[in-house]
Amino acid sequence: KQWYQRRVRGGRDDVAYIQIYDFVPQNKTSSNDPALVLTEDASLNVFKKQEKVSFDLFNYEYMGGYHKEVINASIYELALERKEVGKVVYQHPFQSTLTLEAGDNAIIFVDEDDKDVLIGSVCHTGKTPSPGLDKAIVQVCRTDPLRFTDLNNFQIAGSNKRCKGCETDLDMNPVIVKDSLQFEIDDTNGDWDIAISYNGQELCTNTYTFWDGGVYNIHVKESEQAMGAASVIYECYFSTAVAPGDFWLPIWLPILLIVIFVILIVLIVMINKQYPRLREEVLKKLGKWEPEEEKKEEKPSTRLNSLDTFRGLAITTMI
């Protein structure tokens, strides 16, 4: 365990990243609820002890997957476990295996079926995308790969609501990256209508806001409000994988600092010029203003007369 932490915290190149997306509200009721356990595949190295990492689902926000966890790049078996007095009293393995190369990303979904039986799935999304200025990347994942077996059968259309008169329902041309579909938003800082279909059947249509340099996740799954209904209703759940960046920061930050600096100088100069008047007003309000004292303090300046005398003698000498 200590060796594992040294590898991760030391910033080694052989680390990967996961996001845990929990759809089970019951996992937030008690710290004794199941934990997500990752156990390294023993067949990778028979001479090395298996790495085992546990994530307590109680600490994760319901349906929230922004926070990334750093783990070692390897192959893991996944399971939901509950322990009591150091012994495993409940264990539910995933059917999916987590396979991560260095720098890879994956989303782990914890869910339950209509009979309240815990299930889990994995969506591998590959390396972290790096969208440029005024662009964003969207990753679409299936929480139930058995219902959507072929990613090529997905259709994704988008409409830029900020662009008046532009063509709507554009084909977003998604690209398959491991277990996910990824497409680019080429005009950010505005709302987009995104419609996702499978084999011609519309699954969901929602409006999302994308910002410069952000990477976003859309999770296609059975609606949380329609669990156990006669007909399956699908919904798309939205989350942020990489926070948007500010590409204009190197430009506007120095300008802002210069403006603040100039304002401070102007204020100092104005205060110095207005100080006598300010002092008079403050003393008057305090009832301590005595004009006689100011007259006593005012002394005729001899420097100005001397300077005028010197200038006159110099001019006379020159003439």
Salt bridges, closest charged atoms under 4 A:
ASP14 OD2 - ARG7 NH2 2.87
ASP14 OD2 - ARG12 NH2 3.50
ASP22 OD2 - LYS28 NZ 2.38
GLU40 OE1 - LYS48 NZ 3.17
GLU69 OE2 - HIS67 NE2 3.75
ASP104 OD1 - LYS127 NZ 2.86
ASP104 OD2 - LYS178 NZ 2.67
ASP111 OD2 - LYS221 NZ 3.33
ASP144 OD2 - ARG147 NE 3.23
ASP179 OD2 - HIS124 ND1 2.62
GLU184 OE1 - LYS135 NZ 3.84
ASP187 OD1 - ARG162 NH2 2.42
GLU222 OE1 - ARG147 NH1 3.43
GLU224 OE2 - LYS221 NZ 2.54
GLU280 OE2 - LYS284 NZ 2.78
